Structure formats: C-alpha cells, structure tokens
Amino acid sequence: MKTEQALEHVTAVVRESGTSFYWAMRLLPRYKRDAMYAVYAFCRVVDDIADDPGEEAEKLRRLADWRVEIERLYAGRPQMPVSFALIEPIDQFDLRKETFLAVIEGMEIDSSASVRMPSVSALEDYCDRVACAVGRLSNSIFGVDETLGDPVAKSLGQALQLTNILRDLHEDAEIDRLYVPNDMLSAYDIPPADVKLVIRHPRFPEICEELAAVARRRYADAELALAQCDRRTMKPAIMMMQNYRRILNKLVARGWERLDSPVSLSKQQKLWLLLRYALI
C-alpha cells in the first residue's frame, strides 16, 4: 500500500469517528497531524474491536492479531492500512512498541463479557493503558521532552478517562461494564454483583462525587504540568483538557440521579473552545 493511500485511510477514520479531538489535531503542522491521525486510527480500530457486540473469544483473537501486526510493523513488514500510516511516525517520533501494546492490553480488558475493576490500583492501571499510553504517544509527536510530557500524560489521561467513565455509567451498565472499583463499592456497602442495581443504589451518587473530585484533582495536576511545557506545542492537549473538564462540570451539575440523561458539549461550545485555544 502506498503512503498516500494509508494517510487517506486514517484521515477518513478520524473524520468519520466524530471525535472532538479531530479539530485539535487539525491545528498541528501537516507532518504531526498525519502522525496523530495514524495513532488515533489505531486506537479507534482496537477500541471498536473491544466494543463490538461479538463473543469475547473472537474479540481477543482479533486483538491478538493486532499484537502480531505491531510486531510486523516494527519489523518493517506491516499488512494493515493503519500500520502503513504508522511507518513514518514510528521512525520520525520514536514511538515505542510497548506503548501500542499497552493500548491493546487495555482493549483486552474491555473485551471481557463482564468488566469489573477489583481495586483503585486496577482502575489506575486500566487508565494508564487506555488513556495515559495514548498521551505518551501524542507527546512524542507534539515534540515535548519525556520529563515534561509524562506528568501531563499521566494526570490528563486519568482525568479524561475518569470523565468518560462517569459520563458512560448508564451505557456501560447496559453491557455489564462497571469501572468503579470494587473496594470503593465495599466502602459504601454496595454489593458489586448486579451493575444495574449498583448504579441505582442510594449511596452510588456519593461514589460518583468522590470520583468526580479525583478527576478534578487530576485536571488541576495536568494544568500544572502543562504550565511547564510550551503551550503552543501542547495546544491539542490543552484543548482536550478544556473540552473534557467542561463535560465533567456538566455531569456534576446534572447530578448522579439521572445517569441515563446524556451530557455533552454543544456545537457552539466546541466552536468557542476551538477559536479560543487556536489562538494560543
């Protein structure tokens, strides 16, 4: 496959996904933008495998195929369109194989027929795989030094993923997923067995408030870490932070009694964020 075809493919994946990160990536120089599209497309493909309504064994098999494909990619013999688009970014930005494999590990967790987090530590490990690892790949492309970028990836990745978890509680419960750790449920005397009963428990809103407070602290940590970086270099990360921080605030304002009431930013709010932070 030609490089141009591979780039067209990953660009289409990003555009069709409807991600709010699309416009943040559009602010990057072309060579960095193409690299980010390739990384995002990889994340989108493996995430779609985990979210497919198929059997767990089949999803794990397809993710195992991606493990093999990553090995082929780093050996210079990729076969999939997304992998072809990653050939140049891997060399140009020194993207690490273990970071791609960490993302796949996170998707393997999501592929389970029933998802539970046994502890806060397990939740942190999960966040590291599905969110912080993506941040580390992104920082390499943005061009920020690891000593400055890794604290951003860790704190912002946790903040974004906790916001996703709080936003998707009702939707996840419908497919027997619960990312609230069992040790937190135990602390509030909530039996963890039936997810739909868990999220309707009278004390569950207290857990949501606790997790929202953790997310807020992580956003504050990310803001401090970003202040140590060149703001123009980290513009996409800043835009994502501001986007998701506002979603968290809207979740808190909605409350935790109506989890089936969706929360998102309006097109006007997204446009305002784009215009404001494009000028950094």
Contacts in CASP RR format, 6 or more apart in sequence:
PFRMAT RR
TARGET T0000
AUTHOR 0000-0000-0000
METHOD contacts of the structure
MODEL  1
MKTEQALEHVTAVVRESGTSFYWAMRLLPRYKRDAMYAVYAFCRVVDDIA
DDPGEEAEKLRRLADWRVEIERLYAGRPQMPVSFALIEPIDQFDLRKETF
LAVIEGMEIDSSASVRMPSVSALEDYCDRVACAVGRLSNSIFGVDETLGD
PVAKSLGQALQLTNILRDLHEDAEIDRLYVPNDMLSAYDIPPADVKLVIR
HPRFPEICEELAAVARRRYADAELALAQCDRRTMKPAIMMMQNYRRILNK
LVARGWERLDSPVSLSKQQKLWLLLRYALI
1 81 0 8 1.000
1 84 0 8 1.000
3 84 0 8 1.000
3 85 0 8 1.000
3 87 0 8 1.000
3 88 0 8 1.000
5 81 0 8 1.000
5 84 0 8 1.000
6 38 0 8 1.000
6 81 0 8 1.000
6 82 0 8 1.000
6 84 0 8 1.000
6 85 0 8 1.000
7 34 0 8 1.000
7 37 0 8 1.000
7 38 0 8 1.000
7 85 0 8 1.000
9 41 0 8 1.000
9 81 0 8 1.000
9 82 0 8 1.000
9 85 0 8 1.000
10 34 0 8 1.000
10 37 0 8 1.000
10 38 0 8 1.000
10 40 0 8 1.000
10 41 0 8 1.000
10 81 0 8 1.000
10 82 0 8 1.000
10 85 0 8 1.000
11 34 0 8 1.000
11 37 0 8 1.000
13 37 0 8 1.000
13 40 0 8 1.000
13 41 0 8 1.000
13 44 0 8 1.000
13 45 0 8 1.000
13 82 0 8 1.000
14 22 0 8 1.000
14 25 0 8 1.000
14 37 0 8 1.000
14 40 0 8 1.000
14 41 0 8 1.000
14 44 0 8 1.000
15 22 0 8 1.000
17 40 0 8 1.000
17 44 0 8 1.000
19 40 0 8 1.000
19 44 0 8 1.000
20 240 0 8 1.000
20 243 0 8 1.000
20 265 0 8 1.000
20 270 0 8 1.000
21 40 0 8 1.000
21 236 0 8 1.000
21 240 0 8 1.000
23 239 0 8 1.000
23 270 0 8 1.000
23 274 0 8 1.000
24 235 0 8 1.000
24 236 0 8 1.000
24 239 0 8 1.000
24 240 0 8 1.000
24 274 0 8 1.000
25 33 0 8 1.000
25 36 0 8 1.000
25 37 0 8 1.000
25 40 0 8 1.000
25 236 0 8 1.000
26 33 0 8 1.000
27 235 0 8 1.000
27 236 0 8 1.000
27 239 0 8 1.000
27 278 0 8 1.000
28 36 0 8 1.000
28 141 0 8 1.000
28 142 0 8 1.000
28 235 0 8 1.000
28 236 0 8 1.000
31 92 0 8 1.000
32 141 0 8 1.000
32 142 0 8 1.000
34 85 0 8 1.000
34 88 0 8 1.000
34 89 0 8 1.000
35 88 0 8 1.000
35 89 0 8 1.000
35 92 0 8 1.000
35 93 0 8 1.000
35 141 0 8 1.000
36 138 0 8 1.000
36 141 0 8 1.000
36 236 0 8 1.000
37 85 0 8 1.000
38 82 0 8 1.000
38 85 0 8 1.000
38 86 0 8 1.000
38 89 0 8 1.000
39 86 0 8 1.000
39 89 0 8 1.000
39 95 0 8 1.000
39 134 0 8 1.000
39 137 0 8 1.000
39 138 0 8 1.000
39 141 0 8 1.000
41 82 0 8 1.000
41 85 0 8 1.000
42 82 0 8 1.000
42 83 0 8 1.000
42 86 0 8 1.000
42 100 0 8 1.000
42 103 0 8 1.000
43 103 0 8 1.000
43 134 0 8 1.000
45 66 0 8 1.000
45 82 0 8 1.000
46 63 0 8 1.000
46 66 0 8 1.000
46 103 0 8 1.000
46 104 0 8 1.000
46 107 0 8 1.000
47 107 0 8 1.000
47 110 0 8 1.000
49 59 0 8 1.000
49 62 0 8 1.000
49 63 0 8 1.000
49 66 0 8 1.000
49 107 0 8 1.000
49 111 0 8 1.000
50 59 0 8 1.000
50 63 0 8 1.000
50 106 0 8 1.000
50 107 0 8 1.000
50 108 0 8 1.000
50 110 0 8 1.000
50 111 0 8 1.000
51 110 0 8 1.000
52 59 0 8 1.000
53 175 0 8 1.000
56 111 0 8 1.000
56 112 0 8 1.000
56 113 0 8 1.000
59 111 0 8 1.000
60 108 0 8 1.000
60 111 0 8 1.000
63 104 0 8 1.000
63 107 0 8 1.000
63 108 0 8 1.000
63 111 0 8 1.000
66 104 0 8 1.000
67 101 0 8 1.000
67 104 0 8 1.000
69 78 0 8 1.000
69 79 0 8 1.000
69 80 0 8 1.000
69 83 0 8 1.000
70 83 0 8 1.000
70 97 0 8 1.000
70 100 0 8 1.000
70 101 0 8 1.000
70 104 0 8 1.000
71 97 0 8 1.000
72 78 0 8 1.000
72 79 0 8 1.000
72 83 0 8 1.000
73 83 0 8 1.000
73 86 0 8 1.000
73 87 0 8 1.000
73 90 0 8 1.000
74 90 0 8 1.000
74 97 0 8 1.000
76 87 0 8 1.000
78 84 0 8 1.000
78 86 0 8 1.000
78 87 0 8 1.000
86 95 0 8 1.000
89 95 0 8 1.000
89 141 0 8 1.000
93 140 0 8 1.000
93 141 0 8 1.000
93 143 0 8 1.000
94 140 0 8 1.000
95 137 0 8 1.000
95 140 0 8 1.000
95 141 0 8 1.000
96 136 0 8 1.000
96 140 0 8 1.000
99 133 0 8 1.000
99 136 0 8 1.000
99 137 0 8 1.000
100 137 0 8 1.000
102 128 0 8 1.000
102 129 0 8 1.000
102 133 0 8 1.000
103 129 0 8 1.000
103 130 0 8 1.000
103 133 0 8 1.000
103 134 0 8 1.000
105 129 0 8 1.000
106 126 0 8 1.000
106 129 0 8 1.000
106 130 0 8 1.000
107 130 0 8 1.000
109 115 0 8 1.000
109 126 0 8 1.000
109 129 0 8 1.000
109 130 0 8 1.000
110 130 0 8 1.000
110 177 0 8 1.000
113 176 0 8 1.000
114 176 0 8 1.000
114 177 0 8 1.000
115 172 0 8 1.000
115 176 0 8 1.000
115 177 0 8 1.000
115 178 0 8 1.000
115 179 0 8 1.000
116 178 0 8 1.000
116 182 0 8 1.000
116 192 0 8 1.000
117 123 0 8 1.000
117 126 0 8 1.000
117 178 0 8 1.000
117 179 0 8 1.000
117 180 0 8 1.000
117 181 0 8 1.000
117 182 0 8 1.000
118 181 0 8 1.000
118 182 0 8 1.000
118 183 0 8 1.000
119 181 0 8 1.000
119 182 0 8 1.000
119 183 0 8 1.000
120 181 0 8 1.000
120 183 0 8 1.000
120 184 0 8 1.000
122 181 0 8 1.000
123 179 0 8 1.000
123 181 0 8 1.000
124 158 0 8 1.000
126 161 0 8 1.000
126 179 0 8 1.000
127 157 0 8 1.000
127 158 0 8 1.000
127 161 0 8 1.000
127 162 0 8 1.000
128 154 0 8 1.000
130 161 0 8 1.000
131 157 0 8 1.000
131 158 0 8 1.000
131 160 0 8 1.000
131 161 0 8 1.000
132 153 0 8 1.000
132 154 0 8 1.000
132 157 0 8 1.000
132 158 0 8 1.000
133 153 0 8 1.000
134 157 0 8 1.000
135 152 0 8 1.000
135 153 0 8 1.000
135 156 0 8 1.000
135 157 0 8 1.000
135 237 0 8 1.000
136 149 0 8 1.000
136 150 0 8 1.000
136 153 0 8 1.000
138 153 0 8 1.000
138 236 0 8 1.000
138 237 0 8 1.000
139 146 0 8 1.000
139 149 0 8 1.000
139 150 0 8 1.000
139 152 0 8 1.000
139 153 0 8 1.000
139 237 0 8 1.000
142 233 0 8 1.000
142 234 0 8 1.000
142 236 0 8 1.000
142 237 0 8 1.000
143 233 0 8 1.000
144 152 0 8 1.000
144 229 0 8 1.000
144 230 0 8 1.000
144 233 0 8 1.000
144 234 0 8 1.000
148 225 0 8 1.000
148 228 0 8 1.000
148 229 0 8 1.000
149 225 0 8 1.000
149 229 0 8 1.000
151 221 0 8 1.000
151 225 0 8 1.000
151 228 0 8 1.000
152 222 0 8 1.000
152 225 0 8 1.000
152 226 0 8 1.000
152 229 0 8 1.000
152 234 0 8 1.000
152 237 0 8 1.000
155 218 0 8 1.000
155 219 0 8 1.000
155 221 0 8 1.000
155 222 0 8 1.000
155 225 0 8 1.000
156 218 0 8 1.000
156 219 0 8 1.000
156 222 0 8 1.000
156 225 0 8 1.000
156 226 0 8 1.000
156 237 0 8 1.000
156 240 0 8 1.000
156 241 0 8 1.000
157 218 0 8 1.000
157 222 0 8 1.000
158 214 0 8 1.000
158 215 0 8 1.000
158 218 0 8 1.000
159 215 0 8 1.000
159 218 0 8 1.000
159 219 0 8 1.000
159 221 0 8 1.000
159 222 0 8 1.000
159 241 0 8 1.000
159 244 0 8 1.000
159 245 0 8 1.000
159 248 0 8 1.000
160 240 0 8 1.000
160 241 0 8 1.000
160 244 0 8 1.000
162 211 0 8 1.000
162 212 0 8 1.000
162 214 0 8 1.000
162 215 0 8 1.000
162 218 0 8 1.000
163 215 0 8 1.000
163 244 0 8 1.000
163 245 0 8 1.000
163 247 0 8 1.000
163 248 0 8 1.000
163 251 0 8 1.000
165 172 0 8 1.000
165 179 0 8 1.000
165 180 0 8 1.000
165 211 0 8 1.000
166 208 0 8 1.000
166 211 0 8 1.000
166 212 0 8 1.000
166 215 0 8 1.000
166 248 0 8 1.000
166 251 0 8 1.000
167 247 0 8 1.000
167 251 0 8 1.000
167 263 0 8 1.000
169 180 0 8 1.000
169 199 0 8 1.000
169 208 0 8 1.000
169 259 0 8 1.000
170 199 0 8 1.000
170 259 0 8 1.000
170 260 0 8 1.000
172 178 0 8 1.000
172 179 0 8 1.000
172 195 0 8 1.000
173 195 0 8 1.000
173 196 0 8 1.000
173 198 0 8 1.000
173 199 0 8 1.000
173 259 0 8 1.000
176 195 0 8 1.000
177 195 0 8 1.000
178 192 0 8 1.000
178 195 0 8 1.000
178 198 0 8 1.000
178 199 0 8 1.000
180 198 0 8 1.000
180 207 0 8 1.000
180 211 0 8 1.000
182 192 0 8 1.000
184 207 0 8 1.000
184 210 0 8 1.000
184 211 0 8 1.000
185 191 0 8 1.000
185 192 0 8 1.000
185 198 0 8 1.000
185 207 0 8 1.000
186 192 0 8 1.000
188 201 0 8 1.000
188 203 0 8 1.000
188 204 0 8 1.000
188 206 0 8 1.000
188 207 0 8 1.000
189 203 0 8 1.000
190 198 0 8 1.000
190 201 0 8 1.000
190 203 0 8 1.000
190 204 0 8 1.000
190 207 0 8 1.000
191 197 0 8 1.000
191 198 0 8 1.000
192 198 0 8 1.000
198 204 0 8 1.000
199 259 0 8 1.000
204 256 0 8 1.000
205 255 0 8 1.000
205 256 0 8 1.000
205 257 0 8 1.000
208 255 0 8 1.000
208 256 0 8 1.000
209 252 0 8 1.000
209 256 0 8 1.000
212 248 0 8 1.000
212 251 0 8 1.000
212 252 0 8 1.000
215 248 0 8 1.000
216 248 0 8 1.000
219 241 0 8 1.000
219 245 0 8 1.000
219 248 0 8 1.000
222 241 0 8 1.000
223 241 0 8 1.000
226 234 0 8 1.000
226 237 0 8 1.000
226 238 0 8 1.000
226 241 0 8 1.000
231 238 0 8 1.000
231 280 0 8 1.000
232 280 0 8 1.000
235 277 0 8 1.000
235 278 0 8 1.000
235 280 0 8 1.000
238 277 0 8 1.000
238 280 0 8 1.000
239 273 0 8 1.000
239 274 0 8 1.000
239 277 0 8 1.000
242 273 0 8 1.000
242 277 0 8 1.000
243 265 0 8 1.000
243 270 0 8 1.000
243 273 0 8 1.000
246 265 0 8 1.000
246 269 0 8 1.000
246 273 0 8 1.000
247 263 0 8 1.000
247 264 0 8 1.000
247 265 0 8 1.000
250 263 0 8 1.000
250 264 0 8 1.000
250 265 0 8 1.000
251 263 0 8 1.000
254 261 0 8 1.000
254 263 0 8 1.000
265 273 0 8 1.000
END
